[in-house]
Amino acid sequence: MAAQRRNLKQSHQSWTDDLPLCQLCGVGTAPNCEYGPDGKGTQNHPNEDTHLRFRSEDGCSLYGVFNGYDGSRVASFASQCLTAELLLEQLSADHKESDVRRILTQAFEAVEKSYLHTIDDALAEKANLSGYMLPHSEKVQERLKELEQEVSGGAMAIVALILNNKLYIANVGTNRALLCKTTSDGQNQFFQLGRPHSTDNDDELQRLAALGLDSARVRQAGQITGQNSTRRLGDYRVKINYSDIDLLSAAKTRPIIAEPEIHGSQSLDSVTGFLLLMSEGLIDALECAHGPELVNKEIVAMVAAELAQQSTLEAAAQSVVDRVKRLHHDVYTSGRQRATFCSRHEDMTLLIRTLNYPLADGAAQTPTQGGRIYPVSVPYSNSQSTSKTSVTLSLVMPSQSTLTNGTNTGSTLEEGTPTPGQSPTATLQSTNTQTQSSSSSSGDGSLFRQRGSQAAQPDETGRVPPYVDFTQFYRLWGGEHGDGQMAQGVPGPQ
């Protein structure tokens, strides 16, 4: 078996292409982007994220999101190698929880050792050339540059394993896993499975302090060789040459490790909901746009909204990533307070795995009216608050025309669809850990702006002028949350 795994990992062909993909999973992605003064974005480097989503014949399911840096080599290697270490009959239904946790840990250890072994020759050549008498010739300098590109880089990983209908999460670095469960009354309760291994994680700082490092200095520095993670796959600089790095030089042993923190098992019996695996780039983009307080709630609300209106998981996941990307861009171009944090974002990946969760059968409909539901982003207060409120607004839009790729194509009104003279339903749902409340209101049809018969054309960002006047909504929002400015109808993000 070991020889089989070794042969597969050394093969240039991707053997995982032959594994069955899990049909209960969807993935959305977006490349990195940096905005110019005109708001237009430019991709700085090739996408360095990767993912896996396989289901073996014995019912074992494996999912993962890997975000690489300084190249995609480590992320790609890890996703391939980890699958070989876990889905070649190493796991069975007879394994106890302790056995599964041990096998997961050993798999990550094998990935780390295998990767470092692949760069042994390049590191040896690099060390040999670096020992040449200075100054190096142009040819030597060029070769040293090539070797550095070949061996540099690392990756963070969040991996989910489902075996015997039990969920295990293995985390190395700063990606994130959320488990969302739908209660009997239709509310979504979510749980973050573990904390990121970062320079502001108290447990990680305590671990580094035990190795002889100044934890206060590490926290203040915020980053270690350009990353804020304290656990990583690959990255020979902090694994082999850590004594040459001033911040890490006092460590008794290797301070930056690839050992996963494992959470579980979590029984999925009778669970209705979904599992989310998110790359650091997706989390950071939303945090930069709206602040870190409500990121998890916003992501869960977005996913639930897209699952309610998309007919495929792939479309739902991609729509959520696209929404985060638009929010990030809009905050930058708005010039508001958080615009300075949104000049760029890294690669973004979102993996959704449903758990007995129904998808929309075509366009989502309200029980009493036709028309498609378009969830609307709600502005959140950035102030530190003990009551972290999650809000979802759903507007039933008239189906006077069908929106396809940002352009309108004419169609007849469906039966039961409200016309501009009728009153669409706007529902505001507000929930927090202490209270649950909902309110609804109907206007006189003025919620919809009058538009000419000519189809609106999208601007350079792919958007069309809004169909809806949000004044009434912001008045309701302000009245419920005691925000004086909002109650006066101050516009939020469009």
DRENDO-1510 file (C-alpha; in Angstrom, 1 decimal, always signed):
<recs>
REC; n; res; u; v; w
REC; 1; MET; +0.0; +0.0; +0.0 .
REC; 2; ALA; +2.8; +2.4; +0.9 .
REC; 3; ALA; +4.4; +1.7; -2.5 .
REC; 4; GLN; +1.1; +2.3; -4.2 .
REC; 5; ARG; +0.7; +5.7; -2.6 .
REC; 6; ARG; +4.3; +6.6; -3.4 .
REC; 7; ASN; +3.9; +5.8; -7.1 .
REC; 8; LEU; +0.7; +7.7; -7.3 .
REC; 9; LYS; +2.2; +10.8; -5.7 .
REC; 10; GLN; +5.3; +10.7; -7.9 .
REC; 11; SER; +3.2; +10.4; -11.1 .
REC; 12; HIS; +2.9; +13.5; -13.2 .
REC; 13; GLN; -0.7; +12.5; -14.1 .
REC; 14; SER; -3.4; +13.6; -11.6 .
REC; 15; TRP; -4.8; +10.2; -10.3 .
REC; 16; THR; -7.5; +12.0; -8.4 .
REC; 17; ASP; -9.2; +12.9; -11.7 .
REC; 18; ASP; -10.5; +9.3; -11.6 .
REC; 19; LEU; -12.1; +9.6; -8.1 .
REC; 20; PRO; -15.8; +10.3; -8.0 .
REC; 21; LEU; -16.6; +13.9; -7.1 .
REC; 22; CYS; -19.1; +14.4; -4.3 .
REC; 23; GLN; -22.4; +15.6; -5.8 .
REC; 24; LEU; -23.5; +17.2; -2.6 .
REC; 25; CYS; -20.8; +19.8; -2.8 .
REC; 26; GLY; -20.3; +23.1; -4.8 .
REC; 27; VAL; -17.3; +25.3; -5.0 .
REC; 28; GLY; -17.0; +29.0; -5.9 .
REC; 29; THR; -13.7; +30.9; -6.6 .
REC; 30; ALA; -12.4; +34.3; -7.5 .
REC; 31; PRO; -8.8; +35.3; -8.3 .
REC; 32; ASN; -6.8; +38.0; -6.4 .
REC; 33; CYS; -7.4; +41.6; -7.4 .
REC; 34; GLU; -5.8; +45.0; -6.8 .
REC; 35; TYR; -7.9; +48.1; -7.6 .
REC; 36; GLY; -6.6; +51.2; -9.3 .
REC; 37; PRO; -7.7; +54.8; -8.7 .
REC; 38; ASP; -10.5; +54.3; -11.2 .
REC; 39; GLY; -11.8; +51.3; -9.4 .
REC; 40; LYS; -10.8; +48.8; -12.1 .
REC; 41; GLY; -9.1; +45.6; -10.8 .
REC; 42; THR; -5.9; +43.9; -11.9 .
REC; 43; GLN; -4.9; +40.3; -11.1 .
REC; 44; ASN; -1.4; +40.3; -9.5 .
REC; 45; HIS; -0.6; +36.6; -9.8 .
REC; 46; PRO; -2.1; +33.3; -10.9 .
REC; 47; ASN; -4.7; +31.8; -8.5 .
REC; 48; GLU; -2.9; +30.0; -5.7 .
REC; 49; ASP; -5.9; +28.3; -4.1 .
REC; 50; THR; -7.0; +24.8; -4.7 .
REC; 51; HIS; -9.6; +22.4; -3.3 .
REC; 52; LEU; -10.7; +18.8; -3.2 .
REC; 53; ARG; -14.2; +17.2; -2.9 .
REC; 54; PHE; -14.2; +13.4; -3.2 .
REC; 55; ARG; -16.5; +10.6; -2.1 .
REC; 56; SER; -15.0; +7.1; -2.0 .
REC; 57; GLU; -16.9; +3.9; -2.8 .
REC; 58; ASP; -17.0; +2.9; +0.9 .
REC; 59; GLY; -18.9; +6.1; +1.8 .
REC; 60; CYS; -16.0; +8.2; +3.1 .
REC; 61; SER; -16.2; +11.8; +2.0 .
REC; 62; LEU; -13.2; +14.1; +1.9 .
REC; 63; TYR; -13.2; +17.9; +1.3 .
REC; 64; GLY; -10.5; +20.5; +1.5 .
REC; 65; VAL; -9.6; +24.1; +0.8 .
REC; 66; PHE; -5.9; +25.0; +0.4 .
REC; 67; ASN; -4.7; +28.6; +0.0 .
REC; 68; GLY; -1.2; +28.8; -1.2 .
REC; 69; TYR; +1.2; +31.7; -1.2 .
REC; 70; ASP; +4.3; +32.5; -3.2 .
REC; 71; GLY; +3.0; +30.1; -5.8 .
REC; 72; SER; +0.5; +27.2; -6.0 .
REC; 73; ARG; +3.0; +24.4; -5.8 .
REC; 74; VAL; +2.5; +23.5; -2.2 .
REC; 75; ALA; -1.3; +23.8; -2.3 .
REC; 76; SER; -1.5; +21.6; -5.3 .
REC; 77; PHE; +0.9; +19.0; -3.9 .
REC; 78; ALA; -1.0; +18.9; -0.6 .
REC; 79; SER; -4.4; +18.4; -2.1 .
REC; 80; GLN; -3.0; +15.5; -4.2 .
REC; 81; CYS; -0.9; +13.9; -1.6 .
REC; 82; LEU; -3.5; +14.2; +1.2 .
REC; 83; THR; -6.1; +12.5; -0.9 .
REC; 84; ALA; -3.6; +9.6; -1.5 .
REC; 85; GLU; -3.0; +9.3; +2.2 .
REC; 86; LEU; -6.6; +9.1; +3.2 .
REC; 87; LEU; -8.7; +7.6; +0.4 .
REC; 88; LEU; -6.7; +4.5; -0.5 .
REC; 89; GLU; -8.4; +2.2; +2.0 .
REC; 90; GLN; -6.7; +3.7; +5.1 .
REC; 91; LEU; -10.1; +4.5; +6.6 .
REC; 92; SER; -12.9; +2.1; +7.3 .
REC; 93; ALA; -16.2; +2.1; +9.1 .
REC; 94; ASP; -14.7; +0.0; +11.8 .
REC; 95; HIS; -12.3; +2.7; +12.9 .
REC; 96; LYS; -12.8; +4.4; +16.3 .
REC; 97; GLU; -12.8; +8.1; +16.7 .
REC; 98; SER; -9.2; +8.0; +18.1 .
REC; 99; ASP; -8.1; +6.0; +15.1 .
REC; 100; VAL; -9.5; +8.5; +12.6 .
REC; 101; ARG; -7.8; +11.4; +14.4 .
REC; 102; ARG; -4.5; +9.5; +14.4 .
REC; 103; ILE; -4.8; +8.7; +10.7 .
REC; 104; LEU; -5.6; +12.4; +9.9 .
REC; 105; THR; -2.6; +13.6; +11.8 .
REC; 106; GLN; -0.3; +11.0; +10.2 .
REC; 107; ALA; -1.6; +12.1; +6.7 .
REC; 108; PHE; -0.6; +15.7; +7.3 .
REC; 109; GLU; +2.8; +14.6; +8.5 .
REC; 110; ALA; +3.3; +12.5; +5.4 .
REC; 111; VAL; +2.3; +15.4; +3.2 .
REC; 112; GLU; +4.8; +17.7; +4.9 .
REC; 113; LYS; +7.7; +15.2; +4.7 .
REC; 114; SER; +6.9; +14.2; +1.1 .
REC; 115; TYR; +6.9; +17.9; +0.0 .
REC; 116; LEU; +10.1; +18.8; +1.7 .
REC; 117; HIS; +11.7; +15.7; +0.2 .
REC; 118; THR; +10.7; +16.9; -3.3 .
REC; 119; ILE; +12.8; +20.0; -2.9 .
REC; 120; ASP; +15.9; +18.4; -1.3 .
REC; 121; ASP; +17.9; +18.5; -4.5 .
REC; 122; ALA; +17.0; +22.1; -5.3 .
REC; 123; LEU; +17.9; +23.2; -1.8 .
REC; 124; ALA; +21.2; +21.4; -2.0 .
REC; 125; GLU; +22.0; +23.1; -5.3 .
REC; 126; LYS; +20.9; +26.5; -3.9 .
REC; 127; ALA; +23.2; +26.0; -0.9 .
REC; 128; ASN; +26.1; +25.0; -3.1 .
REC; 129; LEU; +25.7; +28.0; -5.5 .
REC; 130; SER; +25.3; +30.4; -2.5 .
REC; 131; GLY; +28.7; +29.3; -1.3 .
REC; 132; TYR; +30.4; +30.6; -4.4 .
REC; 133; MET; +32.8; +33.5; -3.9 .
REC; 134; LEU; +31.0; +36.9; -4.1 .
REC; 135; PRO; +30.1; +38.7; -6.3 .
REC; 136; HIS; +28.1; +36.0; -8.0 .
REC; 137; SER; +28.2; +36.0; -11.8 .
REC; 138; GLU; +25.0; +36.9; -13.7 .
REC; 139; LYS; +24.5; +33.2; -14.6 .
REC; 140; VAL; +24.7; +32.1; -11.0 .
REC; 141; GLN; +22.4; +34.9; -9.9 .
REC; 142; GLU; +19.8; +33.8; -12.4 .
REC; 143; ARG; +20.1; +30.2; -11.4 .
REC; 144; LEU; +19.7; +31.1; -7.7 .
REC; 145; LYS; +16.6; +33.1; -8.6 .
REC; 146; GLU; +15.1; +30.1; -10.4 .
REC; 147; LEU; +15.9; +27.8; -7.5 .
REC; 148; GLU; +14.3; +30.1; -5.0 .
REC; 149; GLN; +11.1; +30.2; -7.0 .
REC; 150; GLU; +11.1; +26.4; -7.2 .
REC; 151; VAL; +11.4; +25.9; -3.5 .
REC; 152; SER; +9.6; +28.8; -2.0 .
REC; 153; GLY; +6.0; +29.0; -1.0 .
REC; 154; GLY; +3.6; +27.3; +1.4 .
REC; 155; ALA; +0.0; +26.7; +2.0 .
REC; 156; MET; -2.7; +26.7; +4.7 .
REC; 157; ALA; -5.3; +23.9; +4.7 .
REC; 158; ILE; -8.8; +23.2; +6.1 .
REC; 159; VAL; -10.0; +19.7; +5.6 .
REC; 160; ALA; -13.3; +18.0; +6.4 .
REC; 161; LEU; -13.7; +14.2; +6.6 .
REC; 162; ILE; -17.1; +12.5; +6.9 .
REC; 163; LEU; -17.0; +8.9; +8.0 .
REC; 164; ASN; -19.9; +6.9; +9.5 .
REC; 165; ASN; -21.9; +10.1; +9.3 .
REC; 166; LYS; -19.5; +11.8; +11.7 .
REC; 167; LEU; -17.7; +15.0; +10.8 .
REC; 168; TYR; -14.0; +15.6; +11.5 .
REC; 169; ILE; -12.2; +18.9; +10.8 .
REC; 170; ALA; -8.4; +19.1; +10.4 .
REC; 171; ASN; -7.0; +22.6; +10.3 .
REC; 172; VAL; -3.5; +24.0; +9.6 .
REC; 173; GLY; -3.4; +27.8; +9.4 .
REC; 174; THR; -5.9; +30.5; +8.8 .
REC; 175; ASN; -8.7; +29.0; +6.7 .
REC; 176; ARG; -12.1; +28.5; +8.4 .
REC; 177; ALA; -14.9; +25.9; +8.7 .
REC; 178; LEU; -18.5; +26.6; +9.7 .
REC; 179; LEU; -21.2; +24.1; +10.4 .
REC; 180; CYS; -24.7; +25.5; +10.0 .
REC; 181; LYS; -27.7; +23.6; +11.4 .
REC; 182; THR; -31.3; +24.5; +10.6 .
REC; 183; THR; -33.6; +24.4; +13.6 .
REC; 184; SER; -37.2; +23.2; +13.6 .
REC; 185; ASP; -38.4; +26.8; +13.4 .
REC; 186; GLY; -36.3; +27.5; +10.3 .
REC; 187; GLN; -33.5; +29.5; +12.0 .
REC; 188; ASN; -29.9; +28.8; +11.0 .
REC; 189; GLN; -27.5; +28.2; +13.9 .
REC; 190; PHE; -23.8; +28.0; +13.0 .
REC; 191; PHE; -20.7; +26.9; +14.8 .
REC; 192; GLN; -17.1; +27.8; +13.9 .
REC; 193; LEU; -15.1; +24.7; +14.2 .
REC; 194; GLY; -11.8; +25.8; +15.7 .
REC; 195; ARG; -9.8; +29.0; +15.7 .
REC; 196; PRO; -7.2; +30.1; +13.1 .
REC; 197; HIS; -3.6; +29.5; +13.8 .
REC; 198; SER; -2.5; +33.1; +13.7 .
REC; 199; THR; -0.2; +35.5; +15.6 .
REC; 200; ASP; -3.2; +36.7; +17.7 .
REC; 201; ASN; -4.2; +33.2; +18.8 .
REC; 202; ASP; -3.4; +33.0; +22.5 .
REC; 203; ASP; -3.0; +29.2; +22.5 .
REC; 204; GLU; -0.5; +29.4; +19.6 .
REC; 205; LEU; +1.4; +32.2; +21.3 .
REC; 206; GLN; +1.7; +30.1; +24.4 .
REC; 207; ARG; +3.0; +27.2; +22.3 .
REC; 208; LEU; +5.6; +29.5; +20.7 .
REC; 209; ALA; +6.6; +31.0; +24.1 .
REC; 210; ALA; +7.2; +27.4; +25.4 .
REC; 211; LEU; +9.8; +27.1; +22.6 .
REC; 212; GLY; +11.6; +30.2; +23.8 .
REC; 213; LEU; +10.1; +32.9; +21.6 .
REC; 214; ASP; +8.9; +36.3; +22.8 .
REC; 215; SER; +5.2; +35.9; +22.3 .
REC; 216; ALA; +4.5; +39.6; +22.8 .
REC; 217; ARG; +7.0; +40.4; +20.1 .
REC; 218; VAL; +5.3; +37.9; +17.8 .
REC; 219; ARG; +1.9; +39.3; +18.4 .
REC; 220; GLN; +3.2; +42.8; +17.8 .
REC; 221; ALA; +4.9; +41.8; +14.5 .
REC; 222; GLY; +1.6; +40.3; +13.3 .
REC; 223; GLN; +3.3; +38.4; +10.5 .
REC; 224; ILE; +6.1; +35.9; +10.2 .
REC; 225; THR; +7.9; +36.0; +6.8 .
REC; 226; GLY; +4.9; +37.7; +5.2 .
REC; 227; GLN; +2.1; +35.5; +6.7 .
REC; 228; ASN; +0.2; +35.7; +9.9 .
REC; 229; SER; -0.2; +32.0; +10.3 .
REC; 230; THR; +1.8; +30.0; +12.9 .
REC; 231; ARG; +1.1; +26.6; +11.2 .
REC; 232; ARG; +1.7; +26.0; +7.5 .
REC; 233; LEU; +2.4; +23.3; +5.0 .
REC; 234; GLY; +5.7; +23.7; +3.2 .
REC; 235; ASP; +7.6; +27.0; +3.4 .
REC; 236; TYR; +11.2; +25.8; +3.9 .
REC; 237; ARG; +12.3; +29.2; +5.2 .
REC; 238; VAL; +10.4; +28.8; +8.5 .
REC; 239; LYS; +10.9; +25.0; +8.7 .
REC; 240; ILE; +14.6; +24.5; +7.8 .
REC; 241; ASN; +16.1; +28.0; +8.0 .
REC; 242; TYR; +14.1; +29.4; +10.9 .
REC; 243; SER; +17.3; +30.1; +13.0 .
REC; 244; ASP; +18.2; +32.7; +10.3 .
REC; 245; ILE; +14.9; +34.6; +10.9 .
REC; 246; ASP; +15.3; +37.1; +13.7 .
REC; 247; LEU; +11.8; +36.7; +15.0 .
REC; 248; LEU; +12.2; +32.9; +15.2 .
REC; 249; SER; +15.9; +32.5; +15.9 .
REC; 250; ALA; +15.5; +31.9; +19.7 .
REC; 251; ALA; +13.3; +28.8; +19.2 .
REC; 252; LYS; +14.6; +25.6; +20.7 .
REC; 253; THR; +12.9; +23.5; +18.0 .
REC; 254; ARG; +11.0; +24.2; +14.8 .
REC; 255; PRO; +8.3; +26.8; +15.7 .
REC; 256; ILE; +6.2; +26.9; +12.6 .
REC; 257; ILE; +4.6; +23.4; +12.2 .
REC; 258; ALA; +2.3; +21.5; +9.9 .
REC; 259; GLU; +0.6; +19.5; +12.6 .
REC; 260; PRO; -3.2; +19.8; +12.2 .
REC; 261; GLU; -5.6; +20.7; +15.0 .
REC; 262; ILE; -8.5; +18.2; +14.7 .
REC; 263; HIS; -12.0; +18.9; +15.8 .
REC; 264; GLY; -14.6; +16.1; +16.1 .
REC; 265; SER; -16.2; +13.9; +15.8 .
REC; 266; GLN; -19.4; +15.8; +15.3 .
REC; 267; SER; -22.4; +13.6; +14.7 .
REC; 268; LEU; -24.4; +14.5; +11.5 .
REC; 269; ASP; -27.4; +12.2; +12.4 .
REC; 270; SER; -30.7; +14.1; +11.8 .
REC; 271; VAL; -28.8; +17.3; +10.9 .
REC; 272; THR; -30.2; +19.5; +8.2 .
REC; 273; GLY; -27.9; +22.3; +7.2 .
REC; 274; PHE; -24.6; +22.8; +5.4 .
REC; 275; LEU; -20.9; +22.8; +6.0 .
REC; 276; LEU; -18.7; +25.7; +4.7 .
REC; 277; LEU; -15.0; +25.6; +4.1 .
REC; 278; MET; -13.5; +29.0; +3.3 .
REC; 279; SER; -10.1; +30.3; +2.3 .
REC; 280; GLU; -8.4; +33.1; +4.2 .
REC; 281; GLY; -8.8; +35.4; +1.2 .
REC; 282; LEU; -12.6; +35.1; +1.3 .
REC; 283; ILE; -12.7; +35.8; +5.0 .
REC; 284; ASP; -10.3; +38.7; +4.8 .
REC; 285; ALA; -12.2; +40.3; +1.9 .
REC; 286; LEU; -15.5; +40.4; +3.9 .
REC; 287; GLU; -13.7; +41.5; +7.1 .
REC; 288; CYS; -12.1; +44.4; +5.3 .
REC; 289; ALA; -15.4; +45.5; +3.8 .
REC; 290; HIS; -17.7; +45.2; +6.9 .
REC; 291; GLY; -15.4; +44.5; +9.9 .
REC; 292; PRO; -14.7; +41.2; +11.6 .
REC; 293; GLU; -17.6; +41.1; +14.0 .
REC; 294; LEU; -20.3; +39.6; +11.7 .
REC; 295; VAL; -18.4; +37.8; +9.0 .
REC; 296; ASN; -19.6; +34.3; +9.9 .
REC; 297; LYS; -23.3; +35.5; +10.1 .
REC; 298; GLU; -23.0; +37.3; +6.8 .
REC; 299; ILE; -21.5; +34.3; +5.0 .
REC; 300; VAL; -24.2; +32.0; +6.5 .
REC; 301; ALA; -27.0; +34.4; +5.5 .
REC; 302; MET; -25.6; +34.7; +1.9 .
REC; 303; VAL; -25.3; +31.0; +1.5 .
REC; 304; ALA; -28.8; +30.4; +2.8 .
REC; 305; ALA; -30.1; +33.0; +0.4 .
REC; 306; GLU; -28.3; +31.6; -2.6 .
REC; 307; LEU; -29.4; +28.0; -1.8 .
REC; 308; ALA; -32.9; +29.3; -1.7 .
REC; 309; GLN; -32.8; +30.6; -5.3 .
REC; 310; GLN; -30.1; +28.6; -7.1 .
REC; 311; SER; -30.7; +25.2; -8.7 .
REC; 312; THR; -27.2; +23.9; -8.3 .
REC; 313; LEU; -24.6; +24.0; -5.5 .
REC; 314; GLU; -21.9; +25.2; -7.9 .
REC; 315; ALA; -24.1; +28.2; -8.8 .
REC; 316; ALA; -24.8; +28.9; -5.2 .
REC; 317; ALA; -21.2; +28.8; -4.1 .
REC; 318; GLN; -20.1; +31.0; -7.0 .
REC; 319; SER; -22.8; +33.5; -6.4 .
REC; 320; VAL; -21.7; +33.9; -2.8 .
REC; 321; VAL; -18.1; +34.5; -3.8 .
REC; 322; ASP; -19.2; +37.0; -6.4 .
REC; 323; ARG; -21.3; +38.8; -3.8 .
REC; 324; VAL; -18.3; +39.1; -1.5 .
REC; 325; LYS; -16.2; +40.3; -4.3 .
REC; 326; ARG; -18.8; +43.0; -5.3 .
REC; 327; LEU; -19.1; +44.1; -1.6 .
REC; 328; HIS; -15.4; +44.5; -1.3 .
REC; 329; HIS; -15.1; +46.5; -4.6 .
REC; 330; ASP; -18.1; +48.7; -3.7 .
REC; 331; VAL; -16.6; +49.6; -0.3 .
REC; 332; TYR; -13.4; +50.6; -2.0 .
REC; 333; THR; -15.1; +52.8; -4.6 .
REC; 334; SER; -17.5; +54.3; -2.0 .
REC; 335; GLY; -14.7; +56.2; -0.3 .
REC; 336; ARG; -16.2; +55.4; +3.1 .
REC; 337; GLN; -14.3; +54.7; +6.3 .
REC; 338; ARG; -13.3; +51.2; +5.4 .
REC; 339; ALA; -12.3; +51.9; +1.8 .
REC; 340; THR; -8.7; +52.1; +2.8 .
REC; 341; PHE; -8.8; +48.4; +3.9 .
REC; 342; CYS; -10.2; +47.3; +0.5 .
REC; 343; SER; -7.6; +48.3; -2.0 .
REC; 344; ARG; -6.9; +44.6; -2.8 .
REC; 345; HIS; -7.9; +41.1; -2.0 .
REC; 346; GLU; -6.4; +37.7; -2.3 .
REC; 347; ASP; -7.7; +34.6; -4.0 .
REC; 348; MET; -11.1; +33.5; -2.6 .
REC; 349; THR; -12.5; +30.0; -2.4 .
REC; 350; LEU; -15.8; +28.8; -0.8 .
REC; 351; LEU; -16.8; +25.1; -0.6 .
REC; 352; ILE; -20.4; +24.3; +0.4 .
REC; 353; ARG; -21.4; +20.7; +1.4 .
REC; 354; THR; -25.1; +20.4; +2.0 .
REC; 355; LEU; -26.5; +18.1; +4.8 .
REC; 356; ASN; -30.0; +17.0; +3.9 .
REC; 357; TYR; -30.5; +20.6; +2.8 .
REC; 358; PRO; -33.0; +21.2; +0.0 .
REC; 359; LEU; -32.0; +23.2; -3.1 .
REC; 360; ALA; -34.4; +25.5; -4.9 .
REC; 361; ASP; -36.3; +23.9; -7.8 .
REC; 362; GLY; -35.5; +26.6; -10.3 .
REC; 363; ALA; -36.2; +30.2; -9.2 .
REC; 364; ALA; -37.4; +30.5; -5.6 .
REC; 365; GLN; -41.0; +31.7; -5.1 .
REC; 366; THR; -42.9; +33.1; -2.2 .
REC; 367; PRO; -45.9; +31.1; -1.0 .
REC; 368; THR; -48.4; +33.6; -2.2 .
REC; 369; GLN; -46.8; +35.5; -5.1 .
REC; 370; GLY; -44.7; +34.8; -8.1 .
REC; 371; GLY; -41.4; +36.5; -8.9 .
REC; 372; ARG; -37.9; +35.7; -7.9 .
REC; 373; ILE; -36.5; +36.5; -4.5 .
REC; 374; TYR; -33.4; +38.7; -4.5 .
REC; 375; PRO; -31.7; +38.9; -1.1 .
REC; 376; VAL; -30.3; +42.4; -0.4 .
REC; 377; SER; -27.1; +43.1; +1.5 .
REC; 378; VAL; -27.8; +45.0; +4.7 .
REC; 379; PRO; -25.3; +47.6; +6.1 .
REC; 380; TYR; -24.0; +46.5; +9.5 .
REC; 381; SER; -22.8; +48.8; +12.3 .
REC; 382; ASN; -19.0; +48.5; +12.7 .
REC; 383; SER; -19.2; +49.5; +16.4 .
REC; 384; GLN; -18.3; +46.9; +19.0 .
REC; 385; SER; -21.6; +45.5; +20.2 .
REC; 386; THR; -22.5; +42.6; +22.4 .
REC; 387; SER; -25.6; +42.0; +20.4 .
REC; 388; LYS; -24.3; +40.8; +17.1 .
REC; 389; THR; -27.4; +41.0; +14.8 .
REC; 390; SER; -27.9; +39.1; +11.6 .
REC; 391; VAL; -30.3; +40.6; +9.1 .
REC; 392; THR; -31.8; +39.2; +5.9 .
REC; 393; LEU; -34.0; +41.3; +3.6 .
REC; 394; SER; -35.9; +39.6; +0.8 .
REC; 395; LEU; -37.6; +41.5; -1.9 .
REC; 396; VAL; -40.0; +39.8; -4.3 .
REC; 397; MET; -39.2; +41.4; -7.7 .
REC; 398; PRO; -41.8; +41.4; -10.5 .
REC; 399; SER; -40.9; +39.0; -13.3 .
REC; 400; GLN; -41.5; +41.5; -16.0 .
REC; 401; SER; -38.3; +40.5; -17.6 .
REC; 402; THR; -35.7; +37.9; -17.1 .
REC; 403; LEU; -32.2; +39.0; -16.1 .
REC; 404; THR; -29.5; +37.1; -18.0 .
REC; 405; ASN; -25.8; +37.9; -17.6 .
REC; 406; GLY; -26.5; +41.5; -16.7 .
REC; 407; THR; -28.9; +42.2; -19.5 .
REC; 408; ASN; -32.7; +42.1; -19.7 .
REC; 409; THR; -34.5; +39.8; -22.0 .
REC; 410; GLY; -38.2; +40.4; -22.5 .
REC; 411; SER; -40.8; +37.9; -21.2 .
REC; 412; THR; -44.5; +38.0; -20.3 .
REC; 413; LEU; -45.7; +38.6; -16.8 .
REC; 414; GLU; -46.2; +35.3; -14.9 .
REC; 415; GLU; -49.5; +34.6; -13.3 .
REC; 416; GLY; -49.6; +36.0; -9.8 .
REC; 417; THR; -46.6; +38.2; -10.3 .
REC; 418; PRO; -47.1; +41.7; -8.8 .
REC; 419; THR; -47.2; +44.5; -11.3 .
REC; 420; PRO; -45.5; +47.9; -10.5 .
REC; 421; GLY; -48.9; +49.0; -9.3 .
REC; 422; GLN; -49.2; +46.2; -6.8 .
REC; 423; SER; -47.4; +46.0; -3.5 .
REC; 424; PRO; -44.5; +43.6; -3.3 .
REC; 425; THR; -43.7; +42.0; +0.1 .
REC; 426; ALA; -40.6; +43.2; +2.0 .
REC; 427; THR; -39.7; +41.0; +5.0 .
REC; 428; LEU; -37.1; +42.1; +7.5 .
REC; 429; GLN; -35.8; +39.3; +9.8 .
REC; 430; SER; -33.6; +40.1; +12.7 .
REC; 431; THR; -32.1; +37.5; +15.0 .
REC; 432; ASN; -29.4; +37.5; +17.7 .
REC; 433; THR; -28.4; +35.2; +20.6 .
REC; 434; GLN; -30.9; +36.7; +22.9 .
REC; 435; THR; -34.0; +37.4; +20.9 .
REC; 436; GLN; -35.7; +36.3; +17.7 .
REC; 437; SER; -38.0; +38.7; +15.9 .
REC; 438; SER; -39.5; +39.3; +12.5 .
REC; 439; SER; -41.6; +42.0; +11.0 .
REC; 440; SER; -43.1; +42.6; +7.6 .
REC; 441; SER; -44.5; +45.6; +5.9 .
REC; 442; SER; -46.2; +46.4; +2.6 .
REC; 443; GLY; -46.0; +49.7; +0.8 .
REC; 444; ASP; -48.2; +51.2; -1.8 .
REC; 445; GLY; -46.1; +50.1; -4.8 .
REC; 446; SER; -43.7; +53.1; -4.6 .
REC; 447; LEU; -41.0; +50.7; -3.6 .
REC; 448; PHE; -40.3; +50.1; -7.3 .
REC; 449; ARG; -38.9; +53.0; -9.4 .
REC; 450; GLN; -40.6; +53.7; -12.7 .
REC; 451; ARG; -38.4; +52.6; -15.6 .
REC; 452; GLY; -38.7; +53.1; -19.3 .
REC; 453; SER; -39.5; +50.3; -21.7 .
REC; 454; GLN; -35.9; +50.2; -22.9 .
REC; 455; ALA; -33.8; +47.6; -21.1 .
REC; 456; ALA; -31.2; +49.0; -18.7 .
REC; 457; GLN; -27.6; +48.4; -19.7 .
REC; 458; PRO; -25.0; +47.3; -17.2 .
REC; 459; ASP; -22.1; +49.5; -16.3 .
REC; 460; GLU; -18.4; +48.4; -16.3 .
REC; 461; THR; -19.0; +46.4; -13.0 .
REC; 462; GLY; -21.8; +44.4; -14.5 .
REC; 463; ARG; -24.5; +46.3; -12.6 .
REC; 464; VAL; -27.7; +47.9; -13.7 .
REC; 465; PRO; -29.5; +50.9; -12.0 .
REC; 466; PRO; -31.5; +49.7; -9.0 .
REC; 467; TYR; -35.2; +48.7; -9.4 .
REC; 468; VAL; -35.9; +49.5; -5.8 .
REC; 469; ASP; -36.1; +52.6; -3.6 .
REC; 470; PHE; -34.7; +51.5; -0.2 .
REC; 471; THR; -35.9; +54.5; +1.8 .
REC; 472; GLN; -38.7; +52.6; +3.4 .
REC; 473; PHE; -36.4; +49.7; +4.3 .
REC; 474; TYR; -33.8; +51.9; +5.9 .
REC; 475; ARG; -36.6; +53.6; +7.9 .
REC; 476; LEU; -37.7; +50.2; +9.2 .
REC; 477; TRP; -34.2; +49.2; +9.9 .
REC; 478; GLY; -33.5; +52.3; +11.9 .
REC; 479; GLY; -36.7; +52.1; +13.8 .
REC; 480; GLU; -35.9; +48.6; +14.9 .
REC; 481; HIS; -32.3; +49.1; +15.8 .
REC; 482; GLY; -32.4; +52.6; +17.2 .
REC; 483; ASP; -30.1; +54.1; +14.5 .
REC; 484; GLY; -31.1; +57.7; +14.1 .
REC; 485; GLN; -29.3; +58.2; +10.8 .
REC; 486; MET; -30.7; +55.0; +9.3 .
REC; 487; ALA; -34.2; +56.0; +10.4 .
REC; 488; GLN; -33.9; +59.1; +8.4 .
REC; 489; GLY; -33.3; +57.1; +5.3 .
REC; 490; VAL; -29.6; +57.6; +4.8 .
REC; 491; PRO; -28.7; +55.3; +1.9 .
REC; 492; GLY; -26.5; +52.3; +2.5 .
REC; 493; PRO; -24.4; +50.5; +0.0 .
REC; 494; GLN; -26.0; +50.2; -3.4 .
</recs>
